[in-house]
Amino acid sequence: MRGKYTLIQDADLEYSPLDYTKIFYPLFKYNADAVYGSRFISNEARRIIYFKNELANKFLTWISNIVSGLNLSDIEVGYKVFKTSILKSLNLKEKSFGFEIEATMKLAKNNYKIFEVGISYNGRTYAEGKKIRTIDGILALFYIFKYRFLN
C-alpha cells in the first residue's frame, strides 16, 4: 500500500466501479478517514436476492453498532475506501470475511471518522459463485466481540 488512499472492492463485480466518485467524495469533502458503501441506504439499482443473507447482515450490523457505538447500515459490504496511513495503523490480521468486522471495530475504538454512501449492488446467486456461508456469519459475531473487547 503506497498511495494516499486504499480502495477495497470485492473482485466479483457485485459493486460497480462507476460508484468510485461517490465513495471517494467524503474523503475530499469532509476529510473522512474511511468510507463504507451501503447497499441499504441507496437509491441505486440493487438486485434483490437472499432475504436470509440480508437479515443476517442487518443483525450483524445491529450487534456491531451496539458494541462499537457506531450507526452503520451495512457492515458486511465489500466496498470501502480508507486513508492508507490509517489502514496501516490498524494492524489488521484477518484475511477472509472477518476483515470487515476487524477493520470496523478498530476504526471505532480509535474514533476515526467513518462515512457511508449509498451504492449500487448486483448481487450474485450461489450458482453464480457467491461465497458467503452461514459459518461466516457465526464467525463475524465472534469477531465483533474479539476485536472490540480482546484486541
N, C-alpha and C positions, 0 to 999 in steps of 0.2 A: 504494500500500500504506500504509494508515493505521492499521490495527488492530494489536493486540499479537501476533497470530498470523496466518499466511498458510497457508491450505489449498489444495493443488493437487490437483484431481481431473479426470481426463480427462472431457470432456463427453459421451462416448458411452455413459455409464452401464454400462460394464463393471464399475465399482466402485460399491458401494451406499452411499448417504448414511446408511443405517442403521448403518454402521461408524464414524461420526463419534466416538461416545463412546469406542470402542476406540483410535482413532488419536490422540485428544487426551489420553487418560489419562496416558501417560508424561510429558507436558509438566507436568501438575499434580502427579503423584505423585513423579516423580524429577527434576524440573527439566531435562528433556531440551531440547536445542537444536533437534533435528529428529527427526521420527518418520516412518519409512517403513512403508507397508503391505507385506505379503508374501503372495503367493498360494501360496507353497510351504511355509509353516510353520503353516498354518491348519487348524482343524477345521471351518471353514465350508464351505458349498457352493461348488464350483468346477466350472465347465463344462470338460469335457475335450475339447480340440481342439488340433491342430497340434503334434505331437511335435517337429518340427524347430525350431519357434519356441521351445518351452520349452528344448530342448537348446542353442540359440544363446544364450538368455538366461542359462542356467546357466554356459555357457562364458564369456560376457562378465562375469558376476558373479565367477567364479573369477579371471579375469585382473585385474579391478578389485581384488579382495581382495588378491591378491599384490602389486600395485603400491601400493595405499593402506595396507595393513596392517589393513584392516577385516575383518569377518566377516559380511557381508551375505548374505542368501539370495536376494534379488530386486532387482537394481539397476535394472531397466527398468520397475518398477512406476510407474503414473501416478497414484499416490495417496500424497501426502506432506503433512506439516504442518511449518512452521518458525516459530521466533520471528522476527517480521518484522524486527527490528533486525539479526539475524544474516543473514537472507536478503539484506537491502540491503547489508550489508558485504561480501558475496561478489562484488559487481560482475559479475553474470552477463551473458553475451553471447549464448549460444545461444538460438535461437527455435524449434527443432524438437526431434526426439528426442534431440539432444545435450544438452539441458537436464539430464537425469537424471545423465549422466556428469559434466558440468561441476560441477554442484552437489555431487555426492558427492565428487569429487576435492578441491574447495576446502574442503568441510567437514572432510575427513580431514587435509589439510595444516595446518589451523588447530586440530586436536584438539578439535573440537566434539563434544558428547555426542549420539550418534545412537542411537535405539532402533528396533526393528522390532516390528510387531504383525501377527498373522495376520488376514487379511481374506477376505471372500467375493469371488468372481470369476465374472462371467457374460460370458466372452469372446465376441467376435463372429467370424464367418467372414469371409472376404474378400468373399463375396457380400452379407453384411450390412453391409459398409463398413469392415472392418479396413484400416488404412492402412500398417502397418509392412511394410517390404520388406527384401530381402537387403542392399541398399545401406546401409540404416540400421544394420544390424549391423556392416558394414565400417567405416562412419563412427564408430560407437561405439568400436570398437577403437582407431581413430586418436585420438579424443577422450580416451580413458583416458590415453594417453601424453602427448598435448598438454597436458592440464590438470594432470597430475601433475608433469611434468618441464619444460615450456616456459613455463608461466604461473605 
